[in-house]
Amino acid sequence: MIEYELLNPSGNVTALVTKDVPREKYIEISNEIMNNNPNVEQVGFLKKYSDTIFRLEMAGLEFCGNASRAFACFLAKEKYVSSNKFEISVSGYDSLIECNVEKKGNEFFSTIDLKLKEPINNFIEKKILDGQEVFMVKLPGISHVFLDIKKFKFDKDNCKKEAKEILNKLNLLDLAAVGVIWYEKKQIHPVVYVKDIDSLFYENSCGSGSMAFGIYQSYLKNSDGLFDCNVVQKNKEIVGVNIDLNKKIINSAKICGFTKFTL
């Protein structure tokens, strides 16, 4: 019997397996949980990183921003941690992530902070798609390609098929995790592919995509200093993004939002 809890960070429903299981079982367990719960978009696994720090491993070992936020809320709710400020370890990212969790009524509000400490140009890659220049943001553990809806038509009924075709055209299907994100102003429509578990979802909400969108917009606007953006998700919920740049170095990349524990 697999023990898991359903977490709902901004609509990006995540199943968290709360008992340690071998990594070679991740795909099998993930498939079983998702088959039994059609609203679940991803599965993560609770691990111990050290005596005081807990680790989240996604089924495809990718980095997931919303799952990381929700994991921080879970640790606070279940009193795995004694403070509202703490660090976690997550798959796809080599360093520890700083977290801040606040309880607000029946929900939890969390912020995660990646101290990237690299020039913004290191995260940006230009691509040519159908004769037009597009940009890919390369985060640790996942990358995202951004398509302006004014230039690239978005069809919600066929977006998964189109995303797979786009990733194939751009030779990106060998990446561990990669998203195609159509955007209009501050709203994103993310389709995310994870290679090892062969999953492709038009996600209700995407934390890593929101963070990547903030980095992308910072780059386009040639920002230096603080860049704040409330990114509107597919389901109209908000994921807050804060990118802190100093002389084009990304000191900090934060995302924040609510997590519910009832669906």
N, C-alpha and C positions, 0 to 999 in steps of 0.2 A: 504494500500500500504506500503510494507516494504521498507525502505530506506537502501541501503547498498552500499559499495564500494568494488571493487575487488583489493586486494593487492597481489603482487607477490614476496615474499621473497625467492630468490634462486630457484624458480620453484615450491615452496610449496604453490600453490594458495589458498588464504584465503579470504573469504567474511567477511567483517566487517559491522555489523548492526550498523548504526550510530545514531539511535533514541532509547531511553530507552524502553525496552519491559519487561514484567513480566517473571521471570525465568521459570515459568511453560509453557511458550510458546516456549522455546528454541528449543526443539526437533522438534516441528511442523514447525517452521520457518526454521530451519536448513535443514529439509527434502525438504521443498519447494524450497529453494535456490539451493540446490545441484541437485535437479531434473531438474531445469531450467538451470543449469550451470555445465555440465559434467566435466569441468576441475577444478572445485573447490574441494579441498580435505578436507576442514574444515571450520567451521563458528564460528566467535567470535562476542561478543556483547560489545559495548561501554557503560560503566557505569561511574558514578562519585563516587570516593572514599572519597574525602574531597573537600573543596573549591578550592584547588590547585592541587590535584592529581587525575588522571583518572585511571580507572580500565578496564581491559580486562577480560571478562568471556567467556571461550569456551563453546560450546553447551553441552559438557559432563562434564564441570567443571574441566577438566584436565589441566595440565600445557603444554603449547606448546611454544617451544623456538623460532621457526621461526615466529609464529604469534605475539609473544611478540616483537620481533625485528621490524616487519612490523608495529605494533601498534605504537611503538615509532616514526617511520618514519611518519606515518599518523598524529600524534599529532604535529610534527614539521612542516610538510607541510601545515597543516590547521591552523597553528598558535594557537593551543590550549595551547602551552607552549611558553615562552618568551626567553628561553635559549636553546642551543644545548645539555646541560647537565641537566638531570632532573630524577625524580623517577616515577615509575608506580607501580600499584598493578595489579596482575594477578591471575586468578584462579589456584588452585593447589599449590600455594606457599604463605606461611603466611606472609613473610616479604616483604618490598618494594624492587624493583629491580632498580638498577642504570642503566641509559641509556645515551648514547652519540650518537648524530646524526649529520652527515655531508652531505650536498648536493653536489653531484658530477654530473654535467651535468643534464640529465633528471632523474637520479636515486638518491636514498638516501642510504648512507652507515651507518649502525647502529651497535652499540655494546651494549649488555646487560650483566650485571654482577650480579651473584648470590653470596652473601656473605654467603657461607654455614657454615663455622666456626665449622666443625666437623671432626673427624678423617676419613681418606679415607676408612678405614675398615668398617665404619658404612654404607657406600654406596654400599659395595660389598657383594654379596651372591653367594656361590657356589651351583650349581645344578648338578644332574646326568641325562644326556639325552642319551638314548640308550647305556648305559654303559660307556659313556664318560663324563668327567668333563667339565662343561661350567660355565660361569659367568653371573650373572645378576647385573646390576647397578641400584640401587634404588634412583632415584631422587624424590624430592617433586613433587607430582602430576602425576608422570609417572615413569615406570620402563622399562628397556630394557635388553633382553637376547641376548648375542653375540655368533655367530656361525662362526668359521673359515671355509671359503670355502674349504680349504685343507682337512678338516675333515668331513664337512657336505655339501653335494652337494647342489648347488643352482640352482633351475629351475624357471626362471622368469615367465613362463606360469602357473605354479602351486604353486607359492610361497604363495599366500594367503591361499589356502587350507592347505598347509603344515604348515604354521605358526599357524593356528587355531588348528591343530592336536598337534603341539609342545606345545602350551599353555595349552591344555587339559592334555597332558602327565605330564606337570610340575605343574598342579593344579593352574594355574595362571589366569584363566578366570574370577575369582571373583574380580581381581584388577580393579580399576576404569579406568586405562589406562596402556597398556603394549605393548611393541614392540618386535618383533623378528628381529634381524639385522644380516644378513649374511655379512661378510666383507672379503675383499682381500686387503692386505697391508693397504692403507689409503682410500679405497673406501668402502662405505657402501650401502647395499640394505635393506632399512627399511620397514617392514610391521607392521602397528600400528593398534591395536584394542582398541576401546573406548566402555566400557560396556554400559553406560546409553543410548547411541544413537545407539548401536549395529552397529558401523561402523568398517570396516576393509579395509585399504588402503595400497597398495604398493606405498609408497610416492615417488614423484620425489626428495624430499629433506626433511630432518628431523633435525631440530635444537636441540631438546632435545636429539635425538639419537646421534648427533655429540658431544654434551657436554658429554653425557654418555660414548661415545667412547674415548674421551680424558681422562676421569677419569679412565676408564678401562685400557687404555694403560699406564697411569701414575702408576697404581697399578702393572701391569705386569713388568714394567721397574724399579720398586722400586724407583721412582723418589722422589726427594726432591728439592724444589725450583720451578723454572718456567718450565712448560711443554707446548710447542707450537706445534700445529698440524693443517695443512690444510686438512680438511676432504672432500674427493671427493664424491659428491652425485650421486644418480642414473642417473641424467641428466647431469653429468660431471661438474656442477657448484661447487664452493668451499664455504664451511662454515669454517671460521677460529675459532680455539679453543685455549684458553689459561687457563691452570690450574695452580694456584699459591699455592704451598704446603710449609708449614713450620713445620718441625718435624712431618710430616705425617698428619697435619691438613690442610684441604682445606680452605684456607683463601678466595679464590675467584675462581669462575668458569665463564669464559666469552665465548660468541660466537659472531661472527661478520659476516657481509656480506651485499650484496646489496638487495634493495627492489625496484621493478618497480611498477608503477601505471598504466601502459598500458600493455595489454596482447597481 
